[in-house]
């Protein structure tokens, strides 16, 4: 199949075994104009387990010029992400001796890099998305509109010297040229520097049945085990790791040149727990796939039953994960009238292959229910005045679909 990976993205082994098929899906960030509704391209979205190194990955690769030339995600939209980024940069700067150079791979609108400026760090972003990069540049965050790889790292070394901090926030699993990027990180990183990799953590994805995070941009789904396997090839190692609730359950892995820092025992404990809980075994993923198929039917049945009663249902947010969930569950504008957004780059467009228009949330009346596509930020959304007053009700799709009102929301705060 065209653009289908025949070998493991990490170990290059041929032992890839499919466990989950999410169907033919559009590129999840392809929020389209009205004239293109019905003309969207679809690509295979299926998940594989490598029997050689146990890495989980998407095999079909949508061309990166399609995915990243006009990427509409902005990392600074939610308060939760800004707060999370600040906590990560605070820790990174405690581990080094500021000032120095920090390079952010996939720097988006510069939100993460802005948190390093308070420490006097010299910041440098690199992101192929022109719109996001221009927002960063307008906010005085120097940003190259480019892809990070070994050649870029060489040029940056000559231009600005070695980096004390290199970061990759929720982008390290996006990259097709994975080995060229890790080689570039090893080259650009100062001998005492740290690489901070943030990303969704596969065991938490599976615990929360967060299949919607599994999409074409996310080519790999890391555990401590598989990330360590990759880093070891380039003489890098994880020396510390933290977990965070963002994106349904993420890790921040702090990485250095091998042998330059003591390794926190948390790293080994997480590695052991992954093995004890069966994440190196294929049957673990078969069980996950069966639970997702059941969940799909539960979500669709709940939405359709509510719709038949004559209520209005809007989507709250139009995240990339929402595209996956709606398409896999077969939900369209027939069930969901519109999606409301704060990100103005998305407003006026449509969620691909659904016909659901995206509108500014300040321009519409309150519906009977909101399908919470950005379910990972529910604690923040529960603080809104509309929710606190009892007017707003959320349909939370994961890990089990249910309706949540103010009276039931204490557990999310």
SULCOR-V607664 format. One record per backbone hydrogen bond with DSSP energy under -0.5 kcal/mol. CO is the residue of the C=O (numbers start at 0). NH is the residue of the N-H. Records with the same first field share a line. If there is no record, write none. Layout:
BEGIN
CO: NH / NH
END
This chain:
BEGIN
0: 3
2: 4 / 60
7: 11
12: 7
13: 15
14: 50
16: 48
19: 21 / 46
22: 24 / 44
24: 42
26: 29
28: 30
29: 31
31: 349
32: 35
33: 36
35: 38
42: 24
44: 21
45: 58
46: 18 / 19
47: 56
48: 16 / 50
49: 53
54: 49
55: 220
56: 47
58: 4
59: 61
62: 65 / 66
63: 67
64: 68
67: 70
68: 129
69: 71
73: 76
77: 81
78: 82
79: 83
80: 84
81: 85
82: 86
83: 87
84: 88
85: 89
86: 90
87: 91
88: 92
89: 93
90: 94
91: 94 / 95
95: 97
99: 121
100: 163 / 164
101: 123
102: 104 / 166
103: 105 / 106 / 125
104: 168
106: 109
109: 113
110: 114
111: 114 / 115
112: 115 / 116
113: 117
115: 118 / 120
116: 119
120: 122
121: 101
123: 103
124: 143
125: 105 / 106
127: 129
128: 132
129: 133
130: 134
131: 135
132: 136
133: 137
134: 138
135: 138 / 140
136: 139
139: 141
141: 124
143: 126 / 145
148: 152
149: 153
150: 154
151: 155
152: 156
153: 157
154: 158
155: 159 / 160
156: 160
162: 189
163: 193
164: 102
165: 195
166: 104
167: 169 / 197
170: 173 / 174
172: 218 / 219
175: 177
176: 180
177: 181
178: 182
179: 183
180: 184
181: 185
182: 186
183: 187
184: 188
187: 162
189: 192
193: 165 / 195
194: 196 / 254
195: 167 / 197
196: 252
197: 169 / 171
198: 250
199: 201
200: 203 / 204
201: 205
202: 206
203: 207
204: 209
205: 208
208: 210
209: 212
210: 213
212: 214
214: 217
216: 218
218: 57
220: 55
221: 201
222: 226
223: 227
224: 228
225: 229
226: 230
227: 231
228: 232
229: 232 / 233
230: 233 / 235
231: 234
234: 257
236: 255
238: 263
239: 253
241: 251
243: 249
244: 247
245: 248
248: 200
249: 243
250: 198 / 252
251: 241 / 253
252: 196 / 254
253: 238 / 239
254: 194
255: 236
256: 259
261: 263
263: 266 / 267
264: 268
265: 269
266: 270
267: 271
268: 272
269: 273
270: 274
271: 275
272: 276
273: 278
274: 277
277: 280
280: 283 / 284
281: 284 / 285
282: 286
283: 287
284: 288
285: 289
286: 290
287: 291
288: 292
289: 293
290: 294
291: 295
292: 296
293: 297
294: 298
295: 299
296: 300
297: 301
298: 302
299: 303
300: 304
301: 305
302: 306
303: 307
304: 308
305: 308 / 310
306: 309
311: 367 / 368
312: 336
313: 370
314: 316 / 339
315: 372 / 373
318: 321 / 322
319: 322 / 323
320: 324
321: 325
322: 326
323: 327
324: 328
325: 329 / 330
326: 329
331: 334 / 335
334: 336
336: 356
337: 314
338: 358
339: 316
340: 360
341: 343
342: 345 / 346
345: 348
348: 357
349: 31
350: 353 / 354 / 355
353: 332
354: 356
355: 350
356: 338 / 358
357: 347
358: 340
359: 362
360: 363
368: 313
369: 371 / 394
370: 315 / 372
371: 374 / 396
372: 374
373: 376
374: 377
376: 379 / 380
377: 381
379: 382
380: 383
383: 387
384: 388
385: 390 / 391
386: 389
392: 369
393: 395 / 403
394: 371 / 396
395: 401
401: 395
403: 393
404: 407
405: 408
407: 410
408: 411 / 412
409: 412
END
